[in-house]
């Protein structure tokens, strides 16, 4: 059992060392309505709650953006939006960029 914990700890350290610690470069833009300016998130990193009137998210970053159905990026991921792609979204959700 101790060997298993040692192996798991070593794997976690190795994974953490490979994970980049910088924000995605570029911008995530969220369109809500024709009467509102775009919500722009420059070089996003972490979790962001979508505006309540959000309609379309455009991933203009260098990294995938993960969409969630809850406002805290706590639930299971709903969709991954690749760089240079977009998706319809709902205003009570959130997205995470890494």
N, C-alpha and C positions, 0 to 999 in steps of 0.2 A: 504494500500500500504506500509506503514511504517513497519507493521508487516511482510510482505513478504520479505522486504530487511533485516530485522533483522534475520529472519529464514535463508535466503540465506547466510548471513555473518557468522552465527553460523555454518552452514554446511561447509563452506569453511575453517574455523578455525579448525573444527574437522577433516576434511580430511587432512589438512596440518600437523596436529599433528601425524597422522598415517603414512604418507609417510616417508620412510626411507631417511636419508640425507647422506648415504654413497654410494660408488661406488659398482657396481656388482663385486663380487669376481670371479677371473678367468681370462680368456682371450678370445678375439674375434680374430680369425685368418682369413685373407683374402688371397685366392690363386688367382694369376693373370695369370702367364704363367710359363712354365717349366724353363725359363731363369731368373726368378726373385725370390728372397726370399719371404717368406710369410710376409705380413704386419701384425704385431702383436700389439694388443691394450690390455695392461695389466690393469686389474681392471677398465674397461671403465665406464665413467659417462658423460652423455651429448650427443651431436651430433658430428658425425665424417663423413667427406666426404670420400667416397670410392675412392681408386686409379682408375685412368682412365682406366686401363687395368683389373680391377677386374672381376673375373669370379665366384668364389664360396666363400661364407662366412660361417664360422663354429663358432657356439656359444658354447664356452667352459666355459661359466660363470654360475653363480647360478641364473641368472635372464633372463627373456625374452629380446630379442633384436628386435626392431621395424625397418623395412626397409621402406625407402621413395624413391620415384622416382625422387626427386629433390636433389640438393647438400646441402641444408640447413635445412633439417628435417622440412620444412615449409608446404609442401603439405599434403594431406591425407596419412595415413599409407597404405602401399601396402601389407605388410605381417608381422606377428609376428613369429619370430624364437624362439622356446622353447629351454631351456638349453639342451645341448648335441645333438642338431640337426643342420642342415645346410641348405643352400639354394643357388641356382644360383642367381647372382646379375649382375647389369650392372654398368659400371664405372662412369656414370654421376649421380648416386644416393648417398644416405647416409644412416647411421644407427644411432639409438639412444639406449643407454643402460642406465638403471636406477638402 
